[in-house]
């Protein structure tokens, strides 16, 4: 597996995760007539998706250099577990007082934590040797 292939994997995964996140945000805020743009905006979704996919690709690159492709299964488990752990930050997040319906914020933000790892794992078979 080459670095070029891993970077392409990360880019495609990031684009898919960002598209899914932005679409989900639009559907959610339209369905519930919410305004969380001051806390969670489109740029933040795209940036977080790109950052998460870049971290996963870096893990793949280091893991491949260290143990070869046999480490990928374990890395996928670690990535999935870290996605679950990352939702704790959403649950502990304090919204500004002027935000209406703060109880609906976790329903918007928590699913987005899984989009990068899902997109990364979905496109992984296309980048195998």
C-alpha positions as CSV (number, residue, x, y, z in Angstrom):
1,X,0.0,0.0,0.0
2,X,1.5,3.3,-1.1
3,X,1.3,6.7,0.6
4,X,-0.5,8.0,-2.5
5,X,-3.2,5.3,-2.2
6,X,-3.7,6.1,1.5
7,X,-3.9,9.8,0.9
8,X,-6.5,9.2,-1.9
9,X,-8.4,6.9,0.6
10,X,-8.4,9.7,3.2
11,X,-9.6,12.4,0.7
12,X,-12.4,10.3,-0.7
13,X,-13.5,9.3,2.8
14,X,-13.4,12.9,4.0
15,X,-15.5,14.2,1.1
16,X,-18.1,11.5,1.7
17,X,-18.2,12.1,5.4
18,X,-18.5,15.9,4.9
19,X,-21.3,15.5,2.4
20,X,-23.1,13.1,4.7
21,X,-22.6,15.5,7.7
22,X,-23.8,18.6,5.8
23,X,-26.9,16.8,4.4
24,X,-27.7,15.4,7.8
25,X,-27.4,18.8,9.4
26,X,-29.7,20.4,6.8
27,X,-32.3,17.7,7.2
28,X,-32.2,17.8,11.0
29,X,-32.3,21.6,11.4
30,X,-35.1,21.8,8.8
31,X,-37.1,19.1,10.4
32,X,-37.0,20.6,13.8
33,X,-36.7,24.3,12.8
34,X,-33.4,24.7,14.8
35,X,-30.6,27.2,14.6
36,X,-27.3,25.7,15.8
37,X,-25.1,27.5,13.2
38,X,-23.3,29.5,15.9
39,X,-22.2,26.2,17.5
40,X,-22.0,23.7,14.6
41,X,-21.5,25.2,11.1
42,X,-20.8,23.7,7.7
43,X,-17.1,24.7,7.8
44,X,-16.7,22.9,11.2
45,X,-18.3,19.7,9.8
46,X,-16.1,19.7,6.7
47,X,-13.0,20.4,8.8
48,X,-13.7,17.8,11.4
49,X,-14.4,15.2,8.7
50,X,-11.2,16.0,6.9
51,X,-9.2,16.0,10.2
52,X,-10.7,12.6,11.3
53,X,-10.0,11.0,8.0
54,X,-6.5,12.4,7.9
55,X,-5.8,10.9,11.3
56,X,-7.2,7.5,10.3
57,X,-5.1,7.5,7.1
58,X,-2.0,8.4,9.2
59,X,-2.8,5.4,11.4
60,X,-3.1,3.2,8.4
61,X,0.2,4.4,7.0
62,X,2.1,4.0,10.3
63,X,0.4,0.6,10.9
64,X,1.2,-0.6,7.4
65,X,4.9,0.3,7.8
66,X,5.0,-1.3,11.3
67,X,3.0,-4.6,10.8
68,X,1.7,-4.7,7.2
69,X,-2.0,-5.1,6.2
70,X,-2.7,-7.5,9.1
71,X,-3.0,-4.5,11.5
72,X,-5.8,-2.9,9.5
73,X,-8.5,-5.0,11.2
74,X,-7.3,-3.9,14.7
75,X,-7.0,-0.3,13.5
76,X,-10.6,-0.4,12.3
77,X,-11.7,-1.6,15.8
78,X,-9.7,1.2,17.4
79,X,-11.3,3.8,15.1
80,X,-14.8,2.6,15.8
81,X,-14.2,2.6,19.6
82,X,-12.7,6.1,19.4
83,X,-15.8,7.3,17.5
84,X,-18.0,6.0,20.4
85,X,-15.7,7.6,23.0
86,X,-15.8,10.9,21.1
87,X,-19.6,11.3,21.8
88,X,-18.8,12.0,25.4
89,X,-17.6,15.4,24.4
90,X,-21.0,16.2,22.9
91,X,-22.8,15.0,26.0
92,X,-20.6,17.2,28.2
93,X,-20.8,20.3,25.9
94,X,-22.5,23.3,27.3
95,X,-24.5,25.3,24.8
96,X,-24.8,29.1,25.0
97,X,-27.9,30.2,26.9
98,X,-29.5,31.9,23.9
99,X,-29.8,28.6,22.0
100,X,-33.4,27.3,21.6
101,X,-34.1,23.6,22.2
102,X,-30.6,22.6,23.5
103,X,-31.9,19.1,24.3
104,X,-32.0,18.5,20.5
105,X,-28.3,19.3,20.0
106,X,-27.0,15.7,20.8
107,X,-29.3,14.3,18.2
108,X,-27.6,16.5,15.7
109,X,-24.0,16.2,16.7
110,X,-23.7,12.5,17.9
111,X,-24.4,10.8,14.6
112,X,-21.9,13.0,12.8
113,X,-19.1,11.5,15.0
114,X,-19.6,8.2,13.1
115,X,-19.7,9.6,9.6
116,X,-15.9,9.8,9.1
117,X,-15.2,6.3,10.4
118,X,-18.1,4.9,8.4
119,X,-17.0,6.5,5.2
120,X,-13.4,5.4,5.8
121,X,-14.4,1.8,6.4
122,X,-16.9,1.8,3.5
123,X,-14.3,2.8,0.9
124,X,-11.5,0.7,2.4
125,X,-12.2,-2.4,0.2
126,X,-11.6,-0.3,-2.9
127,X,-8.0,0.5,-1.7
128,X,-6.8,-3.0,-0.9
129,X,-3.9,-4.5,-2.9
